[in-house]
Amino acid sequence: MKTILVTGGSGFIGRNLCDRLASLVEEQDLEVIVLSRSPIEAAKVLPSSVRVISDLTELCQPVDVLINLAGEPIADRRWSDKRKAIIAQSRIQTTQALYEYFAGVNKPPSIVISGSAVGYYGGGLANNQKVTEEAMIEPNFSSQLCAAWEDAAQQFERLGSRVCFLRTGIVLGKQGALSKLLPAFKLGLGGPIASGQQWMPWVHIEDVVEIIMFAIESDISGPINCTAPQPVTNREFAKTLGKVLKRPAIAPMPAVVVKLLFGQMGDELMIQGQSVIPQKLQRQGYQFKYSDLNAALRQLLMKEH
Ligand SMILES: NC(=O)c1ccc[n+]([C@@H]2O[C@H](COP(=O)([O-])OP(=O)(O)OC[C@H]3O[C@@H](n4cnc5c(N)ncnc54)[C@H](OP(=O)(O)O)[C@@H]3O)[C@@H](O)[C@H]2O)c1
């Protein structure tokens, strides 16, 4: 039997992943375990075949695959110094604690797939350069956070684990960023943010799940840009979303308003962006389900309009 441990399994990506893993439990003789701070709440949103634990000492068998997605939400509110510390610690200390636990067991996980984000590459504004896994970093809070998170996970290599970092773009699904944008766009009040020239590396939730499955099954390792092959500018994103919803999407949100409302968080997550492309996944032969934004949004919003 293969055991897969997921942290952050009760979240947006984690729930979709656990649904997929649960569908394979019998066929592939899997046990799926989620580590949660609130196991009773987590169990309510997870398939019944998933075992939920609140402490690593509850593990009673070796873990073959560790999928590490836990972390305080990044885009929920303005970043005060205190908030930034919580966002960072919730990822780095959680990952460090996992490492320390598994460094002390006889059989550490052979595969570790750990979270990161396109924020790793830092501020890019309207930079048209294609950002592959080898790109240079332009430092800001997001890039420092992702780098420290990846460093914490990379320690697993010392235990002999194959380690992947998912530099994930904006995940489009029923929850997440899209659910926050929809109310304004449905009212015809959506539109480009700031210049609209900043890149938005997006990815459909089904691809995120399949990319994790691909990372388990293949021999891929190191950083992986978990984004669709065709990133769009923010202006193009707003136009496509408006078209799919059959609503005008021309109401711009000026940069000054974004900075006033959201501070550094708005600057880094809404005004800056880079043209990230999934070079490694494409070279390794991963076939995207959704390469085209219009098709991805149509699939997600089919029942919405
Ligand atoms: N969604 C995106 O567009 C996106 C894009 C790039 C990167 N990512 C990264 O991918 C990971 C998963 O994303 P997601 O959208 O699924 O996140 P999410 O819905 O916010 O879920 C994250 C999970 O992490 C756990 N968590 C929350 N606060 C925590 C804290 N202070 N300390 C420890 N654990 C905490 C929670 O699980 P319990 O309450 O059960 O413990 C929660 O279910 C995140 O780390 C995120 O930064 C997401």
The ligand as an ORCA input file, in Angstrom:
! r2SCAN-3c Opt
* xyz 0 1
  N      -4.839     29.121     -4.899
  C      -3.921     29.766     -5.621
  O      -4.251     30.492     -6.593
  C      -2.462     29.596     -5.283
  C      -1.518     30.167     -6.139
  C      -0.175     30.038     -5.833
  C       0.227     29.334     -4.706
  N      -0.713     28.790     -3.886
  C      -0.246     28.108     -2.662
  O      -0.696     26.772     -2.623
  C      -1.066     26.412     -1.296
  C      -2.484     25.870     -1.304
  O      -3.334     26.889     -1.856
  P      -4.888     26.945     -1.547
  O      -5.471     27.974     -2.440
  O      -5.430     25.561     -1.532
  O      -4.848     27.520     -0.056
  P      -6.049     27.595      1.035
  O      -7.359     27.278      0.410
  O      -5.890     28.901      1.729
  O      -5.697     26.370      2.018
  C      -4.487     26.326      2.714
  C      -4.591     25.334      3.851
  O      -3.458     25.580      4.696
  C      -3.825     25.426      6.051
  N      -3.483     26.671      6.761
  C      -4.108     27.882      6.701
  N      -3.538     28.759      7.542
  C      -2.525     28.083      8.141
  C      -1.572     28.439      9.145
  N      -1.572     29.665      9.689
  N      -0.672     27.498      9.529
  C      -0.680     26.231      8.994
  N      -1.587     25.850      8.073
  C      -2.475     26.759      7.642
  C      -5.324     25.192      6.123
  O      -5.544     23.819      6.471
  P      -6.077     23.392      7.954
  O      -6.955     24.506      8.446
  O      -6.828     22.133      7.692
  O      -4.863     23.194      8.784
  C      -5.825     25.481      4.719
  O      -6.836     24.603      4.311
  C      -0.965     27.670     -0.419
  O       0.149     27.568      0.404
  C      -0.833     28.803     -1.426
  O       0.029     29.828     -0.997
  C      -2.045     28.899     -4.143
*
